Structure formats: structure tokens, C-alpha cells
Amino acid sequence: MDKLTSFEEEEQEGYIKIDRYNEKQVQDIAAHYPAILESLGENPAREGLVKTPERVAKALQFLTHGYDIDAANVLRSAMFEEDYSQMVVVKDIEVYSMCEHHMLPFFGKAHIAYIPNGHIVGLSKIPRVVDAFARRLQVQERLTNEIRDCIHDTLKPAGVAVVMECKHMCMAMRGVQKQNSVTTTSAFTGAFQNDVTRSEFLRLITASLD
């Protein structure tokens, strides 16, 4: 039996990957890369680099596709009236973003909580909000605040808490080259500005269910 192509394998699994790109944007970005490669001392015409400008352009478009997402609309698409007023915590949300200073990745986890005030939101929408802001050129401090503010302004909860822990390749691969350093940022509104509530949130995100 002939080996299945990757497309057929994906289709057999019930999943077909479809990549969509703005072709004009891809061409515009890719047009700059032969000169960049030459400036680095490379030959953009050699076999391994011929398609690199296009690949880089597509990668950058994907890594910054958050500019095209309205994070507030993501939340509004799954808001429900509910008489629940205890803390809702979604922790260990994977974060991948790009440092705007060096255009190198930073990645880690976000821990988010809110206290409903008449409305809850579909749990999958919170990670989607994280991605909407993370898939842009960012600094971790602003990313943390943007997630907090979006949830606070859209859901109107009694409080929002965001803690983010990330490793930055601009620190690990260059500069001070500290591979094991982790940057932690936090942002709170409403009830989470109270020491007791904030402490409960911090306990929950560090606790193990094992």
C-alpha cells in the first residue's frame, strides 16, 4: 500500500489543516529578506534559502495575526447570564508571543481569574483572548494589562486577576544569556485588590489537584 500523503493522513484523522495568508502581505514582507540574508553574509539563491523569504513572511504573519482579532468580540460571542458569584480560575494557559524590542519569542503560562457579576463566559474564550493579544509584537507588562482590561471592560465582573510567567529568548539567547530566568507580571482589578481574595487566587494557581 502506498504511503499516504500528509494531507490524506490529516483527512483520515478527521482534521484538515488549512493555512490562509494575505498573499500581498506575504510578498511585501518576503521582498525585503534577500537583502537581509545578503547583509548577514548568506547567499539567498542557494537551495536551502530560496524559499526562506516566503516562509519567514508567512511565519511573521501567523505570529502577529492577533492584530486581526477583536478580543472583546471573542468574549461577547459566549457570554451568558448566570447567578454565580464565586471565583472562576483558568490556569496554565500556554502563551507564545514576540518581544517587540528584538522580535524574539517569549513564552510561558498565564493564570486568569474573574468573579462574575451577572455574566459568565465560555471557558475556551479566555485562552482565545490571551492569544488575541499575545499574537502581536508585545512586552509582557502590556500583554498582562491588556488581557486584564479586556475581561474587565467586557464582562463587567466584580474583579479580574492575571498572573503571567514567561521566559524571554532575548535574555536567554543574547544579551545576558540567562537561560533559566523567568519573568512574572500581575494585574488585578476590583475584588482582587483585596489581600484575602488575591491570596486565595494565588493559592489556587499554585495548588496541585493530585
C-alpha positions, 0 to 999 in steps of 0.5 A, spaced: 500 500 500 502 506 498 504 511 503 499 516 504 500 523 503 500 528 509 494 531 507 490 524 506 493 522 513 490 529 516 483 527 512 483 520 515 484 523 522 478 527 521 482 534 521 484 538 515 489 543 516 488 549 512 493 555 512 490 562 509 495 568 508 494 575 505 498 573 499 500 581 498 502 581 505 506 575 504 510 578 498 511 585 501 514 582 507 518 576 503 521 582 498 525 585 503 529 578 506 534 577 500 537 583 502 537 581 509 540 574 508 545 578 503 547 583 509 548 577 514 553 574 509 548 568 506 547 567 499 539 567 498 539 563 491 542 557 494 537 551 495 536 551 502 534 559 502 530 560 496 524 559 499 526 562 506 523 569 504 516 566 503 516 562 509 519 567 514 513 572 511 508 567 512 511 565 519 511 573 521 504 573 519 501 567 523 505 570 529 502 577 529 495 575 526 492 577 533 492 584 530 486 581 526 482 579 532 477 583 536 478 580 543 472 583 546 468 580 540 471 573 542 468 574 549 461 577 547 460 571 542 459 566 549 457 570 554 451 568 558 447 570 564 448 566 570 447 567 578 454 565 580 458 569 584 464 565 586 471 565 583 472 562 576 480 560 575 483 558 568 490 556 569 496 554 565 494 557 559 500 556 554 502 563 551 507 564 545 508 571 543 514 576 540 518 581 544 517 587 540 524 590 542 528 584 538 522 580 535 524 574 539 519 569 542 517 569 549 513 564 552 510 561 558 503 560 562 498 565 564 493 564 570 486 568 569 481 569 574 474 573 574 468 573 579 462 574 575 457 579 576 451 577 572 455 574 566 459 568 565 463 566 559 465 560 555 471 557 558 475 556 551 474 564 550 479 566 555 485 562 552 482 565 545 483 572 548 490 571 551 492 569 544 488 575 541 493 579 544 499 575 545 499 574 537 502 581 536 509 584 537 508 585 545 512 586 552 509 582 557 507 588 562 502 590 556 500 583 554 498 582 562 494 589 562 491 588 556 488 581 557 486 584 564 482 590 561 479 586 556 475 581 561 474 587 565 471 592 560 467 586 557 464 582 562 463 587 567 465 582 573 466 584 580 474 583 579 479 580 574 486 577 576 492 575 571 498 572 573 503 571 567 510 567 567 514 567 561 521 566 559 524 571 554 529 568 548 532 575 548 535 574 555 536 567 554 539 567 547 543 574 547 544 579 551 545 576 558 544 569 556 540 567 562 537 561 560 533 559 566 530 566 568 523 567 568 519 573 568 512 574 572 507 580 571 500 581 575 494 585 574 488 585 578 482 589 578 476 590 583 475 584 588 482 582 587 485 588 590 483 585 596 489 581 600 484 575 602 481 574 595 488 575 591 491 570 596 486 565 595 487 566 587 494 565 588 493 559 592 489 556 587 494 557 581 499 554 585 495 548 588 496 541 585 489 537 584 493 530 585 
